[in-house]
Amino acid sequence: MNDLIHLPWISHTLTVLDSTDPTLVGVSGVVQDETRRTVRVQTQDGTITLAKDTIRFKIGDEEIDGATVKQRPEDRIAKRYGRR
């Protein structure tokens, strides 16, 4: 796991790999904002808000399970995550 999980995600491209809502799989766009439970993404079709705990997504080369990053971005910086 690289350090991208610890960095702010704003202006990075996010792609949804898996979701409890099958219509969200494949959604891709630029991260505009992030809260403790959601990520707001600007797609070609408009802005969409995604619940972190229901998606697995990719930012850069790193796949992230949204359920493991359910904290504020500023709290995520110092958190230690286990390797898969």
C-alpha positions as CSV (number, residue, x, y, z in Angstrom):
1,M,0.0,0.0,0.0
2,N,1.5,3.3,-1.0
3,D,1.1,6.7,0.8
4,L,-1.8,7.9,-1.3
5,I,-4.3,6.6,1.3
6,H,-2.8,9.1,3.8
7,L,-2.9,12.1,1.4
8,P,-5.8,14.4,0.6
9,W,-7.7,13.1,-2.4
10,I,-9.1,16.4,-3.8
11,S,-8.3,16.8,-7.5
12,H,-7.3,13.1,-7.9
13,T,-9.3,10.9,-10.3
14,L,-11.5,8.3,-8.5
15,T,-13.0,5.2,-10.2
16,V,-15.5,3.0,-8.5
17,L,-14.5,-0.7,-8.8
18,D,-17.3,-2.3,-6.7
19,S,-20.4,-1.1,-4.9
20,T,-23.5,-2.3,-3.2
21,D,-25.3,-0.2,-5.9
22,P,-24.4,-1.8,-9.2
23,T,-25.2,1.4,-11.1
24,L,-22.2,3.1,-9.4
25,V,-19.6,0.5,-10.7
26,G,-17.5,2.3,-13.3
27,V,-18.3,5.8,-12.2
28,S,-15.2,7.9,-12.6
29,G,-14.3,11.5,-12.0
30,V,-12.3,14.1,-10.1
31,V,-12.7,14.3,-6.3
32,Q,-14.1,17.7,-5.4
33,D,-14.6,17.2,-1.6
34,E,-14.4,14.5,1.1
35,T,-16.1,14.2,4.4
36,R,-16.0,11.5,7.0
37,R,-18.6,9.4,5.3
38,T,-18.8,10.7,1.7
39,V,-16.7,11.6,-1.3
40,R,-18.1,14.1,-3.9
41,V,-16.9,13.5,-7.4
42,Q,-17.3,15.6,-10.6
43,T,-18.1,13.3,-13.5
44,Q,-18.9,14.1,-17.1
45,D,-22.6,13.9,-16.3
46,G,-22.4,16.2,-13.2
47,T,-21.5,16.0,-9.5
48,I,-22.3,12.8,-7.6
49,T,-21.9,12.1,-3.8
50,L,-20.7,8.6,-2.9
51,A,-21.0,6.9,0.5
52,K,-17.5,5.6,1.4
53,D,-18.7,2.6,3.2
54,T,-20.6,1.2,0.2
55,I,-17.8,1.4,-2.4
56,R,-14.4,0.0,-3.3
57,F,-12.6,2.5,-5.4
58,K,-9.3,3.3,-7.1
59,I,-7.2,6.5,-6.8
60,G,-4.0,6.4,-8.8
61,D,-2.7,2.9,-8.6
62,E,-4.2,2.2,-5.2
63,E,-7.4,0.3,-4.6
64,I,-9.1,1.4,-1.4
65,D,-12.0,-0.2,0.5
66,G,-14.2,2.8,1.5
67,A,-15.2,1.0,4.7
68,T,-11.6,1.2,6.0
69,V,-11.3,5.0,5.5
70,K,-14.4,6.2,7.4
71,Q,-12.8,9.1,9.1
72,R,-12.2,12.8,8.2
73,P,-9.3,13.4,5.8
74,E,-7.3,15.2,8.4
75,D,-7.6,12.2,10.8
76,R,-6.6,9.7,8.0
77,I,-3.2,11.3,7.6
78,A,-1.7,9.8,10.8
79,K,-3.7,6.5,10.9
80,R,-1.9,3.3,10.2
81,Y,-3.5,0.8,7.8
82,G,-2.8,-2.9,7.6
83,R,-1.4,-4.4,4.4
84,R,-3.5,-6.8,2.4
